[in-house]
Amino acid sequence: MSAITDNGPFLCVEEVVRLFKISRTKAYKEAQLYIETAGKAGIPAVRIGRLIRFLSEPIERMAAGRISA
């Protein structure tokens, strides 16, 4: 399981906000940017219907400094 969370493959927005020290609005904007650019920029996320879910593994790698996006 995830080193940051035990919620499986996804992080909640509160975890992303705490991890990167950004606002909820910024987290969702960065997730939307990731989705719109097919992963070239932003915070790793997927859209499931109307919901946005943050991807735990790539975010953990970002936080550890192993990847840029």
mmJSON file of the N, C-alpha and C atoms, coordinates in Angstrom:
{"data_MODEL":{"atom_site":{
"group_PDB":["ATOM","ATOM","ATOM","ATOM","ATOM","ATOM","ATOM","ATOM","ATOM","ATOM","ATOM","ATOM","ATOM","ATOM","ATOM","ATOM","ATOM","ATOM","ATOM","ATOM","ATOM","ATOM","ATOM","ATOM","ATOM","ATOM","ATOM","ATOM","ATOM","ATOM","ATOM","ATOM","ATOM","ATOM","ATOM","ATOM","ATOM","ATOM","ATOM","ATOM","ATOM","ATOM","ATOM","ATOM","ATOM","ATOM","ATOM","ATOM","ATOM","ATOM","ATOM","ATOM","ATOM","ATOM","ATOM","ATOM","ATOM","ATOM","ATOM","ATOM","ATOM","ATOM","ATOM","ATOM","ATOM","ATOM","ATOM","ATOM","ATOM","ATOM","ATOM","ATOM","ATOM","ATOM","ATOM","ATOM","ATOM","ATOM","ATOM","ATOM","ATOM","ATOM","ATOM","ATOM","ATOM","ATOM","ATOM","ATOM","ATOM","ATOM","ATOM","ATOM","ATOM","ATOM","ATOM","ATOM","ATOM","ATOM","ATOM","ATOM","ATOM","ATOM","ATOM","ATOM","ATOM","ATOM","ATOM","ATOM","ATOM","ATOM","ATOM","ATOM","ATOM","ATOM","ATOM","ATOM","ATOM","ATOM","ATOM","ATOM","ATOM","ATOM","ATOM","ATOM","ATOM","ATOM","ATOM","ATOM","ATOM","ATOM","ATOM","ATOM","ATOM","ATOM","ATOM","ATOM","ATOM","ATOM","ATOM","ATOM","ATOM","ATOM","ATOM","ATOM","ATOM","ATOM","ATOM","ATOM","ATOM","ATOM","ATOM","ATOM","ATOM","ATOM","ATOM","ATOM","ATOM","ATOM","ATOM","ATOM","ATOM","ATOM","ATOM","ATOM","ATOM","ATOM","ATOM","ATOM","ATOM","ATOM","ATOM","ATOM","ATOM","ATOM","ATOM","ATOM","ATOM","ATOM","ATOM","ATOM","ATOM","ATOM","ATOM","ATOM","ATOM","ATOM","ATOM","ATOM","ATOM","ATOM","ATOM","ATOM","ATOM","ATOM","ATOM","ATOM","ATOM","ATOM","ATOM","ATOM","ATOM","ATOM","ATOM","ATOM","ATOM","ATOM","ATOM"],
"id":[1,2,3,4,5,6,7,8,9,10,11,12,13,14,15,16,17,18,19,20,21,22,23,24,25,26,27,28,29,30,31,32,33,34,35,36,37,38,39,40,41,42,43,44,45,46,47,48,49,50,51,52,53,54,55,56,57,58,59,60,61,62,63,64,65,66,67,68,69,70,71,72,73,74,75,76,77,78,79,80,81,82,83,84,85,86,87,88,89,90,91,92,93,94,95,96,97,98,99,100,101,102,103,104,105,106,107,108,109,110,111,112,113,114,115,116,117,118,119,120,121,122,123,124,125,126,127,128,129,130,131,132,133,134,135,136,137,138,139,140,141,142,143,144,145,146,147,148,149,150,151,152,153,154,155,156,157,158,159,160,161,162,163,164,165,166,167,168,169,170,171,172,173,174,175,176,177,178,179,180,181,182,183,184,185,186,187,188,189,190,191,192,193,194,195,196,197,198,199,200,201,202,203,204,205,206,207],
"type_symbol":["N","C","C","N","C","C","N","C","C","N","C","C","N","C","C","N","C","C","N","C","C","N","C","C","N","C","C","N","C","C","N","C","C","N","C","C","N","C","C","N","C","C","N","C","C","N","C","C","N","C","C","N","C","C","N","C","C","N","C","C","N","C","C","N","C","C","N","C","C","N","C","C","N","C","C","N","C","C","N","C","C","N","C","C","N","C","C","N","C","C","N","C","C","N","C","C","N","C","C","N","C","C","N","C","C","N","C","C","N","C","C","N","C","C","N","C","C","N","C","C","N","C","C","N","C","C","N","C","C","N","C","C","N","C","C","N","C","C","N","C","C","N","C","C","N","C","C","N","C","C","N","C","C","N","C","C","N","C","C","N","C","C","N","C","C","N","C","C","N","C","C","N","C","C","N","C","C","N","C","C","N","C","C","N","C","C","N","C","C","N","C","C","N","C","C","N","C","C","N","C","C","N","C","C","N","C","C"],
"label_atom_id":["N","CA","C","N","CA","C","N","CA","C","N","CA","C","N","CA","C","N","CA","C","N","CA","C","N","CA","C","N","CA","C","N","CA","C","N","CA","C","N","CA","C","N","CA","C","N","CA","C","N","CA","C","N","CA","C","N","CA","C","N","CA","C","N","CA","C","N","CA","C","N","CA","C","N","CA","C","N","CA","C","N","CA","C","N","CA","C","N","CA","C","N","CA","C","N","CA","C","N","CA","C","N","CA","C","N","CA","C","N","CA","C","N","CA","C","N","CA","C","N","CA","C","N","CA","C","N","CA","C","N","CA","C","N","CA","C","N","CA","C","N","CA","C","N","CA","C","N","CA","C","N","CA","C","N","CA","C","N","CA","C","N","CA","C","N","CA","C","N","CA","C","N","CA","C","N","CA","C","N","CA","C","N","CA","C","N","CA","C","N","CA","C","N","CA","C","N","CA","C","N","CA","C","N","CA","C","N","CA","C","N","CA","C","N","CA","C","N","CA","C","N","CA","C","N","CA","C","N","CA","C","N","CA","C","N","CA","C","N","CA","C"],
"label_alt_id":[null,null,null,null,null,null,null,null,null,null,null,null,null,null,null,null,null,null,null,null,null,null,null,null,null,null,null,null,null,null,null,null,null,null,null,null,null,null,null,null,null,null,null,null,null,null,null,null,null,null,null,null,null,null,null,null,null,null,null,null,null,null,null,null,null,null,null,null,null,null,null,null,null,null,null,null,null,null,null,null,null,null,null,null,null,null,null,null,null,null,null,null,null,null,null,null,null,null,null,null,null,null,null,null,null,null,null,null,null,null,null,null,null,null,null,null,null,null,null,null,null,null,null,null,null,null,null,null,null,null,null,null,null,null,null,null,null,null,null,null,null,null,null,null,null,null,null,null,null,null,null,null,null,null,null,null,null,null,null,null,null,null,null,null,null,null,null,null,null,null,null,null,null,null,null,null,null,null,null,null,null,null,null,null,null,null,null,null,null,null,null,null,null,null,null,null,null,null,null,null,null,null,null,null,null,null,null],
"label_comp_id":["MET","MET","MET","SER","SER","SER","ALA","ALA","ALA","ILE","ILE","ILE","THR","THR","THR","ASP","ASP","ASP","ASN","ASN","ASN","GLY","GLY","GLY","PRO","PRO","PRO","PHE","PHE","PHE","LEU","LEU","LEU","CYS","CYS","CYS","VAL","VAL","VAL","GLU","GLU","GLU","GLU","GLU","GLU","VAL","VAL","VAL","VAL","VAL","VAL","ARG","ARG","ARG","LEU","LEU","LEU","PHE","PHE","PHE","LYS","LYS","LYS","ILE","ILE","ILE","SER","SER","SER","ARG","ARG","ARG","THR","THR","THR","LYS","LYS","LYS","ALA","ALA","ALA","TYR","TYR","TYR","LYS","LYS","LYS","GLU","GLU","GLU","ALA","ALA","ALA","GLN","GLN","GLN","LEU","LEU","LEU","TYR","TYR","TYR","ILE","ILE","ILE","GLU","GLU","GLU","THR","THR","THR","ALA","ALA","ALA","GLY","GLY","GLY","LYS","LYS","LYS","ALA","ALA","ALA","GLY","GLY","GLY","ILE","ILE","ILE","PRO","PRO","PRO","ALA","ALA","ALA","VAL","VAL","VAL","ARG","ARG","ARG","ILE","ILE","ILE","GLY","GLY","GLY","ARG","ARG","ARG","LEU","LEU","LEU","ILE","ILE","ILE","ARG","ARG","ARG","PHE","PHE","PHE","LEU","LEU","LEU","SER","SER","SER","GLU","GLU","GLU","PRO","PRO","PRO","ILE","ILE","ILE","GLU","GLU","GLU","ARG","ARG","ARG","MET","MET","MET","ALA","ALA","ALA","ALA","ALA","ALA","GLY","GLY","GLY","ARG","ARG","ARG","ILE","ILE","ILE","SER","SER","SER","ALA","ALA","ALA"],
"label_asym_id":["A","A","A","A","A","A","A","A","A","A","A","A","A","A","A","A","A","A","A","A","A","A","A","A","A","A","A","A","A","A","A","A","A","A","A","A","A","A","A","A","A","A","A","A","A","A","A","A","A","A","A","A","A","A","A","A","A","A","A","A","A","A","A","A","A","A","A","A","A","A","A","A","A","A","A","A","A","A","A","A","A","A","A","A","A","A","A","A","A","A","A","A","A","A","A","A","A","A","A","A","A","A","A","A","A","A","A","A","A","A","A","A","A","A","A","A","A","A","A","A","A","A","A","A","A","A","A","A","A","A","A","A","A","A","A","A","A","A","A","A","A","A","A","A","A","A","A","A","A","A","A","A","A","A","A","A","A","A","A","A","A","A","A","A","A","A","A","A","A","A","A","A","A","A","A","A","A","A","A","A","A","A","A","A","A","A","A","A","A","A","A","A","A","A","A","A","A","A","A","A","A","A","A","A","A","A","A"],
"label_entity_id":["1","1","1","1","1","1","1","1","1","1","1","1","1","1","1","1","1","1","1","1","1","1","1","1","1","1","1","1","1","1","1","1","1","1","1","1","1","1","1","1","1","1","1","1","1","1","1","1","1","1","1","1","1","1","1","1","1","1","1","1","1","1","1","1","1","1","1","1","1","1","1","1","1","1","1","1","1","1","1","1","1","1","1","1","1","1","1","1","1","1","1","1","1","1","1","1","1","1","1","1","1","1","1","1","1","1","1","1","1","1","1","1","1","1","1","1","1","1","1","1","1","1","1","1","1","1","1","1","1","1","1","1","1","1","1","1","1","1","1","1","1","1","1","1","1","1","1","1","1","1","1","1","1","1","1","1","1","1","1","1","1","1","1","1","1","1","1","1","1","1","1","1","1","1","1","1","1","1","1","1","1","1","1","1","1","1","1","1","1","1","1","1","1","1","1","1","1","1","1","1","1","1","1","1","1","1","1"],
"label_seq_id":[1,1,1,2,2,2,3,3,3,4,4,4,5,5,5,6,6,6,7,7,7,8,8,8,9,9,9,10,10,10,11,11,11,12,12,12,13,13,13,14,14,14,15,15,15,16,16,16,17,17,17,18,18,18,19,19,19,20,20,20,21,21,21,22,22,22,23,23,23,24,24,24,25,25,25,26,26,26,27,27,27,28,28,28,29,29,29,30,30,30,31,31,31,32,32,32,33,33,33,34,34,34,35,35,35,36,36,36,37,37,37,38,38,38,39,39,39,40,40,40,41,41,41,42,42,42,43,43,43,44,44,44,45,45,45,46,46,46,47,47,47,48,48,48,49,49,49,50,50,50,51,51,51,52,52,52,53,53,53,54,54,54,55,55,55,56,56,56,57,57,57,58,58,58,59,59,59,60,60,60,61,61,61,62,62,62,63,63,63,64,64,64,65,65,65,66,66,66,67,67,67,68,68,68,69,69,69],
"pdbx_PDB_ins_code":[null,null,null,null,null,null,null,null,null,null,null,null,null,null,null,null,null,null,null,null,null,null,null,null,null,null,null,null,null,null,null,null,null,null,null,null,null,null,null,null,null,null,null,null,null,null,null,null,null,null,null,null,null,null,null,null,null,null,null,null,null,null,null,null,null,null,null,null,null,null,null,null,null,null,null,null,null,null,null,null,null,null,null,null,null,null,null,null,null,null,null,null,null,null,null,null,null,null,null,null,null,null,null,null,null,null,null,null,null,null,null,null,null,null,null,null,null,null,null,null,null,null,null,null,null,null,null,null,null,null,null,null,null,null,null,null,null,null,null,null,null,null,null,null,null,null,null,null,null,null,null,null,null,null,null,null,null,null,null,null,null,null,null,null,null,null,null,null,null,null,null,null,null,null,null,null,null,null,null,null,null,null,null,null,null,null,null,null,null,null,null,null,null,null,null,null,null,null,null,null,null,null,null,null,null,null,null],
"Cartn_x":[0.824,0.0,0.864,0.212,0.842,1.56,2.685,3.419,2.707,1.953,1.265,-0.102,-0.777,-2.145,-2.41,-3.399,-3.814,-5.148,-5.458,-6.729,-6.66,-5.663,-5.567,-4.915,-5.38,-4.694,-4.968,-5.838,-6.211,-5.923,-5.678,-5.564,-6.773,-7.205,-8.269,-7.637,-8.439,-7.919,-7.239,-7.736,-7.126,-5.691,-5.442,-4.091,-3.157,-3.657,-2.864,-2.557,-3.552,-3.383,-2.309,-2.369,-1.367,0.022,0.097,1.374,2.106,1.404,2.029,1.875,1.121,0.884,0.293,-0.799,-1.525,-2.993,-3.75,-5.186,-5.938,-7.167,-8.021,-8.252,-8.481,-8.705,-7.5,-6.311,-5.088,-4.941,-5.242,-5.139,-6.056,-7.298,-8.232,-7.834,-7.311,-6.847,-5.674,-4.743,-3.598,-4.036,-5.034,-5.572,-6.213,-6.984,-7.615,-6.565,-5.486,-4.39,-3.765,-3.569,-3.01,-3.909,-5.194,-6.149,-6.161,-6.182,-6.243,-4.975,-3.818,-2.544,-2.084,-2.945,-2.616,-1.355,-1.225,-0.133,1.146,1.154,2.375,2.608,1.58,1.697,0.629,0.821,-0.179,0.06,-0.933,-0.898,-1.64,-1.016,-1.635,-3.03,-3.981,-5.376,-6.125,-7.269,-8.17,-9.573,-10.351,-11.754,-12.568,-13.429,-14.341,-15.741,-16.387,-17.656,-17.413,-18.095,-17.891,-16.824,-16.336,-15.376,-13.938,-13.068,-11.637,-10.998,-10.183,-9.472,-7.973,-7.224,-5.782,-5.081,-4.085,-3.379,-2.244,-2.325,-1.383,0.056,0.303,1.684,2.483,1.98,2.773,2.923,1.916,2.018,3.078,3.151,4.202,5.582,5.726,7.015,7.347,6.341,6.545,7.023,6.357,6.69,8.104,8.52,9.856,10.919,10.475,11.406,11.929,11.251,11.723,11.169,10.071,9.546,9.02,8.858,8.383,6.865,6.237,4.783,4.209],
"Cartn_y":[-1.191,0.0,1.248,2.353,3.652,4.04,4.707,5.2,6.392,7.156,8.333,7.974,7.081,6.74,5.26,4.751,3.365,3.314,4.36,4.446,3.841,3.054,2.446,3.357,3.293,4.016,5.518,6.023,7.436,8.161,9.467,10.358,11.29,11.718,12.713,14.102,15.082,16.426,16.966,16.63,17.109,16.6,15.358,14.803,15.512,15.814,16.528,17.943,18.599,19.949,19.962,19.013,18.926,18.627,17.7,17.259,18.379,19.113,20.152,21.558,21.671,22.968,23.978,23.56,24.398,24.423,25.323,25.396,24.3,24.059,23.088,23.526,24.823,25.345,25.078,25.347,25.102,23.61,22.755,21.306,20.873,21.355,20.987,21.596,22.818,23.426,22.637,22.218,21.43,20.054,19.471,18.184,18.347,19.409,19.67,19.895,20.604,20.82,19.491,18.599,17.269,16.504,16.557,15.85,16.455,17.785,18.462,18.289,18.159,18.047,16.603,15.663,14.229,13.91,14.535,14.208,14.984,15.983,16.752,17.825,18.227,19.259,19.005,19.559,19.465,18.324,18.085,17.04,15.82,14.636,13.426,13.143,13.07,12.843,12.242,11.678,11.161,11.672,11.757,12.124,10.841,10.642,9.506,10.112,10.155,10.866,12.337,12.906,14.314,14.487,13.391,13.45,13.474,14.151,14.109,13.331,12.364,11.549,11.706,11.898,12.089,10.732,10.522,9.24,9.184,8.259,8.241,7.931,6.922,6.531,7.629,8.224,9.288,10.52,10.805,11.945,11.682,10.458,10.113,10.266,9.848,10.011,11.495,12.301,13.746,14.33,13.943,14.472,14.05,12.878,12.395,12.977,13.73,14.35,13.436,12.31,11.343,11.605,12.364,12.756,14.179,14.831,16.206,16.307,15.31,15.358,13.969],
"Cartn_z":[0.0,0.0,0.0,-0.143,-0.242,1.044,0.893,2.049,2.676,1.882,2.384,2.944,2.299,2.687,2.461,3.139,2.933,2.203,1.433,0.715,-0.666,-0.959,-2.271,-3.288,-4.524,-5.605,-5.643,-4.771,-4.818,-3.514,-3.634,-2.481,-2.504,-1.346,-1.298,-1.434,-1.755,-1.98,-0.723,0.458,1.693,1.841,1.426,1.497,0.518,-0.669,-1.671,-1.181,-0.611,-0.07,1.014,1.94,3.016,2.468,1.547,1.005,0.279,-0.578,-1.39,-0.812,0.303,0.952,-0.04,-0.673,-1.615,-1.22,-1.833,-1.535,-2.285,-1.849,-2.546,-3.985,-4.178,-5.52,-6.41,-5.908,-6.677,-6.983,-6.024,-6.251,-7.392,-7.388,-8.447,-9.795,-9.79,-11.044,-11.625,-10.761,-11.224,-11.72,-11.086,-11.542,-12.913,-13.092,-14.385,-15.469,-15.133,-16.076,-16.483,-15.514,-15.797,-16.769,-16.535,-17.385,-18.792,-18.875,-20.17,-21.001,-20.337,-21.061,-21.187,-20.852,-20.922,-20.128,-18.954,-18.05,-18.248,-19.109,-19.35,-18.286,-17.571,-16.534,-15.477,-14.3,-13.251,-12.274,-11.44,-10.425,-10.97,-10.917,-11.472,-10.902,-11.826,-11.441,-12.613,-12.317,-13.347,-13.06,-14.102,-13.949,-14.033,-13.043,-13.013,-12.943,-14.094,-14.164,-13.914,-12.94,-12.585,-11.512,-10.962,-9.872,-10.383,-9.644,-9.917,-8.783,-9.141,-8.156,-8.393,-7.316,-7.381,-7.297,-8.142,-8.229,-7.204,-6.262,-5.136,-5.535,-6.366,-6.662,-7.359,-8.469,-9.086,-8.185,-7.365,-6.452,-5.402,-4.895,-3.925,-4.547,-5.818,-6.495,-6.674,-7.003,-7.122,-5.8,-4.728,-3.4,-2.981,-3.423,-3.087,-4.02,-5.035,-5.959,-7.048,-7.279,-8.281,-9.674,-9.772,-11.084,-10.993,-12.115,-12.096,-12.243,-12.844,-12.973,-13.112],
"occupancy":[1.0,1.0,1.0,1.0,1.0,1.0,1.0,1.0,1.0,1.0,1.0,1.0,1.0,1.0,1.0,1.0,1.0,1.0,1.0,1.0,1.0,1.0,1.0,1.0,1.0,1.0,1.0,1.0,1.0,1.0,1.0,1.0,1.0,1.0,1.0,1.0,1.0,1.0,1.0,1.0,1.0,1.0,1.0,1.0,1.0,1.0,1.0,1.0,1.0,1.0,1.0,1.0,1.0,1.0,1.0,1.0,1.0,1.0,1.0,1.0,1.0,1.0,1.0,1.0,1.0,1.0,1.0,1.0,1.0,1.0,1.0,1.0,1.0,1.0,1.0,1.0,1.0,1.0,1.0,1.0,1.0,1.0,1.0,1.0,1.0,1.0,1.0,1.0,1.0,1.0,1.0,1.0,1.0,1.0,1.0,1.0,1.0,1.0,1.0,1.0,1.0,1.0,1.0,1.0,1.0,1.0,1.0,1.0,1.0,1.0,1.0,1.0,1.0,1.0,1.0,1.0,1.0,1.0,1.0,1.0,1.0,1.0,1.0,1.0,1.0,1.0,1.0,1.0,1.0,1.0,1.0,1.0,1.0,1.0,1.0,1.0,1.0,1.0,1.0,1.0,1.0,1.0,1.0,1.0,1.0,1.0,1.0,1.0,1.0,1.0,1.0,1.0,1.0,1.0,1.0,1.0,1.0,1.0,1.0,1.0,1.0,1.0,1.0,1.0,1.0,1.0,1.0,1.0,1.0,1.0,1.0,1.0,1.0,1.0,1.0,1.0,1.0,1.0,1.0,1.0,1.0,1.0,1.0,1.0,1.0,1.0,1.0,1.0,1.0,1.0,1.0,1.0,1.0,1.0,1.0,1.0,1.0,1.0,1.0,1.0,1.0,1.0,1.0,1.0,1.0,1.0,1.0],
"B_iso_or_equiv":[0.0,0.0,0.0,0.0,0.0,0.0,0.0,0.0,0.0,0.0,0.0,0.0,0.0,0.0,0.0,0.0,0.0,0.0,0.0,0.0,0.0,0.0,0.0,0.0,0.0,0.0,0.0,0.0,0.0,0.0,0.0,0.0,0.0,0.0,0.0,0.0,0.0,0.0,0.0,0.0,0.0,0.0,0.0,0.0,0.0,0.0,0.0,0.0,0.0,0.0,0.0,0.0,0.0,0.0,0.0,0.0,0.0,0.0,0.0,0.0,0.0,0.0,0.0,0.0,0.0,0.0,0.0,0.0,0.0,0.0,0.0,0.0,0.0,0.0,0.0,0.0,0.0,0.0,0.0,0.0,0.0,0.0,0.0,0.0,0.0,0.0,0.0,0.0,0.0,0.0,0.0,0.0,0.0,0.0,0.0,0.0,0.0,0.0,0.0,0.0,0.0,0.0,0.0,0.0,0.0,0.0,0.0,0.0,0.0,0.0,0.0,0.0,0.0,0.0,0.0,0.0,0.0,0.0,0.0,0.0,0.0,0.0,0.0,0.0,0.0,0.0,0.0,0.0,0.0,0.0,0.0,0.0,0.0,0.0,0.0,0.0,0.0,0.0,0.0,0.0,0.0,0.0,0.0,0.0,0.0,0.0,0.0,0.0,0.0,0.0,0.0,0.0,0.0,0.0,0.0,0.0,0.0,0.0,0.0,0.0,0.0,0.0,0.0,0.0,0.0,0.0,0.0,0.0,0.0,0.0,0.0,0.0,0.0,0.0,0.0,0.0,0.0,0.0,0.0,0.0,0.0,0.0,0.0,0.0,0.0,0.0,0.0,0.0,0.0,0.0,0.0,0.0,0.0,0.0,0.0,0.0,0.0,0.0,0.0,0.0,0.0,0.0,0.0,0.0,0.0,0.0,0.0],
"pdbx_formal_charge":[null,null,null,null,null,null,null,null,null,null,null,null,null,null,null,null,null,null,null,null,null,null,null,null,null,null,null,null,null,null,null,null,null,null,null,null,null,null,null,null,null,null,null,null,null,null,null,null,null,null,null,null,null,null,null,null,null,null,null,null,null,null,null,null,null,null,null,null,null,null,null,null,null,null,null,null,null,null,null,null,null,null,null,null,null,null,null,null,null,null,null,null,null,null,null,null,null,null,null,null,null,null,null,null,null,null,null,null,null,null,null,null,null,null,null,null,null,null,null,null,null,null,null,null,null,null,null,null,null,null,null,null,null,null,null,null,null,null,null,null,null,null,null,null,null,null,null,null,null,null,null,null,null,null,null,null,null,null,null,null,null,null,null,null,null,null,null,null,null,null,null,null,null,null,null,null,null,null,null,null,null,null,null,null,null,null,null,null,null,null,null,null,null,null,null,null,null,null,null,null,null,null,null,null,null,null,null],
"auth_seq_id":[1,1,1,2,2,2,3,3,3,4,4,4,5,5,5,6,6,6,7,7,7,8,8,8,9,9,9,10,10,10,11,11,11,12,12,12,13,13,13,14,14,14,15,15,15,16,16,16,17,17,17,18,18,18,19,19,19,20,20,20,21,21,21,22,22,22,23,23,23,24,24,24,25,25,25,26,26,26,27,27,27,28,28,28,29,29,29,30,30,30,31,31,31,32,32,32,33,33,33,34,34,34,35,35,35,36,36,36,37,37,37,38,38,38,39,39,39,40,40,40,41,41,41,42,42,42,43,43,43,44,44,44,45,45,45,46,46,46,47,47,47,48,48,48,49,49,49,50,50,50,51,51,51,52,52,52,53,53,53,54,54,54,55,55,55,56,56,56,57,57,57,58,58,58,59,59,59,60,60,60,61,61,61,62,62,62,63,63,63,64,64,64,65,65,65,66,66,66,67,67,67,68,68,68,69,69,69],
"auth_comp_id":["MET","MET","MET","SER","SER","SER","ALA","ALA","ALA","ILE","ILE","ILE","THR","THR","THR","ASP","ASP","ASP","ASN","ASN","ASN","GLY","GLY","GLY","PRO","PRO","PRO","PHE","PHE","PHE","LEU","LEU","LEU","CYS","CYS","CYS","VAL","VAL","VAL","GLU","GLU","GLU","GLU","GLU","GLU","VAL","VAL","VAL","VAL","VAL","VAL","ARG","ARG","ARG","LEU","LEU","LEU","PHE","PHE","PHE","LYS","LYS","LYS","ILE","ILE","ILE","SER","SER","SER","ARG","ARG","ARG","THR","THR","THR","LYS","LYS","LYS","ALA","ALA","ALA","TYR","TYR","TYR","LYS","LYS","LYS","GLU","GLU","GLU","ALA","ALA","ALA","GLN","GLN","GLN","LEU","LEU","LEU","TYR","TYR","TYR","ILE","ILE","ILE","GLU","GLU","GLU","THR","THR","THR","ALA","ALA","ALA","GLY","GLY","GLY","LYS","LYS","LYS","ALA","ALA","ALA","GLY","GLY","GLY","ILE","ILE","ILE","PRO","PRO","PRO","ALA","ALA","ALA","VAL","VAL","VAL","ARG","ARG","ARG","ILE","ILE","ILE","GLY","GLY","GLY","ARG","ARG","ARG","LEU","LEU","LEU","ILE","ILE","ILE","ARG","ARG","ARG","PHE","PHE","PHE","LEU","LEU","LEU","SER","SER","SER","GLU","GLU","GLU","PRO","PRO","PRO","ILE","ILE","ILE","GLU","GLU","GLU","ARG","ARG","ARG","MET","MET","MET","ALA","ALA","ALA","ALA","ALA","ALA","GLY","GLY","GLY","ARG","ARG","ARG","ILE","ILE","ILE","SER","SER","SER","ALA","ALA","ALA"],
"auth_asym_id":["A","A","A","A","A","A","A","A","A","A","A","A","A","A","A","A","A","A","A","A","A","A","A","A","A","A","A","A","A","A","A","A","A","A","A","A","A","A","A","A","A","A","A","A","A","A","A","A","A","A","A","A","A","A","A","A","A","A","A","A","A","A","A","A","A","A","A","A","A","A","A","A","A","A","A","A","A","A","A","A","A","A","A","A","A","A","A","A","A","A","A","A","A","A","A","A","A","A","A","A","A","A","A","A","A","A","A","A","A","A","A","A","A","A","A","A","A","A","A","A","A","A","A","A","A","A","A","A","A","A","A","A","A","A","A","A","A","A","A","A","A","A","A","A","A","A","A","A","A","A","A","A","A","A","A","A","A","A","A","A","A","A","A","A","A","A","A","A","A","A","A","A","A","A","A","A","A","A","A","A","A","A","A","A","A","A","A","A","A","A","A","A","A","A","A","A","A","A","A","A","A","A","A","A","A","A","A"],
"auth_atom_id":["N","CA","C","N","CA","C","N","CA","C","N","CA","C","N","CA","C","N","CA","C","N","CA","C","N","CA","C","N","CA","C","N","CA","C","N","CA","C","N","CA","C","N","CA","C","N","CA","C","N","CA","C","N","CA","C","N","CA","C","N","CA","C","N","CA","C","N","CA","C","N","CA","C","N","CA","C","N","CA","C","N","CA","C","N","CA","C","N","CA","C","N","CA","C","N","CA","C","N","CA","C","N","CA","C","N","CA","C","N","CA","C","N","CA","C","N","CA","C","N","CA","C","N","CA","C","N","CA","C","N","CA","C","N","CA","C","N","CA","C","N","CA","C","N","CA","C","N","CA","C","N","CA","C","N","CA","C","N","CA","C","N","CA","C","N","CA","C","N","CA","C","N","CA","C","N","CA","C","N","CA","C","N","CA","C","N","CA","C","N","CA","C","N","CA","C","N","CA","C","N","CA","C","N","CA","C","N","CA","C","N","CA","C","N","CA","C","N","CA","C","N","CA","C","N","CA","C","N","CA","C","N","CA","C","N","CA","C","N","CA","C"],
"pdbx_PDB_model_num":[1,1,1,1,1,1,1,1,1,1,1,1,1,1,1,1,1,1,1,1,1,1,1,1,1,1,1,1,1,1,1,1,1,1,1,1,1,1,1,1,1,1,1,1,1,1,1,1,1,1,1,1,1,1,1,1,1,1,1,1,1,1,1,1,1,1,1,1,1,1,1,1,1,1,1,1,1,1,1,1,1,1,1,1,1,1,1,1,1,1,1,1,1,1,1,1,1,1,1,1,1,1,1,1,1,1,1,1,1,1,1,1,1,1,1,1,1,1,1,1,1,1,1,1,1,1,1,1,1,1,1,1,1,1,1,1,1,1,1,1,1,1,1,1,1,1,1,1,1,1,1,1,1,1,1,1,1,1,1,1,1,1,1,1,1,1,1,1,1,1,1,1,1,1,1,1,1,1,1,1,1,1,1,1,1,1,1,1,1,1,1,1,1,1,1,1,1,1,1,1,1,1,1,1,1,1,1]
}}}
